[in-house]
Amino acid sequence: MVEMISVAVVCHGALIRDAIIDTLVTDDISVAWSSDELGAPDASRSFVDVGIYVLGSGSEVHERQEAQHLLGFDVGNWIVLCDDKQNALCRTLLARDLPLAVAPIDLSRSDLRELVRLAARNRRLCVDSMCDRCPATIVNPLADVSLSTSQIQMMRYLAEGLSNKEIARIDHCSESLIKVRLRSLLEKLAVRNRTQAAVLAARSGLISGSREPGKKIGRPTLVNKR
């Protein structure tokens, strides 16, 4: 049974909000509620795993007020879509150590869905151009993961779209052994399937370059592929 991720969408523009909702409704993501404005916390709005807030144009005072409203909602993790992370809303949330993901407002549909899945299980992450301006408190979701040489190679195989049979042929071993290795890798990465592992590998820099086995990943960034 697929574990559903509940999402709330807050966006002042109806067309953009409807497009986001249409993008998110999949086999493992459902939209619990949406609104054109945040306002004060409302008890009728149930807990959601991820909240998406589209930051429009506004004064610094308004952005701070919106940040205070965000703090009051029962949301596991907020995703803020904006043109520039250097705004009062994001600065306020970062200073309060709120679980937060920051991404460009022009994120692609597929990347937005994957970001929701990542945000549902990680505390903080940033995407693409937002990364080089991240304060030290922003960490990559894989910062504490230690992967062996064989696991890194497995992620390369997954990123290339190879099947278990093809991987077994390359590594000169049985498919059953590959399944065991894959299951162990997915558990370590805290992802549901090989597709999510491949996407995470490509966007976190795990498959670029090489490193010593057992060495922890530094702080690779999630990259928005357009």
Protein Blocks (a to p, Z undefined) as FASTA:
>chain_A
ZZddddddddfblklmmmmmmmmmcfkbccfbdcfbfbjadfklccdfbdcdddddddfk
lmmmmmmmmmmpccfbacdddfbfbbfklmmmmmnopacddddfkbcfklmmmmmmmmmm
pfbdcehjlmmmccfklccfklmpccdfklmmmmmmmmnopafklmmmmnopafklmmmm
mmmmmmmnopablklmmmmmmmnopmgcjddehiacfbdcddddZZ
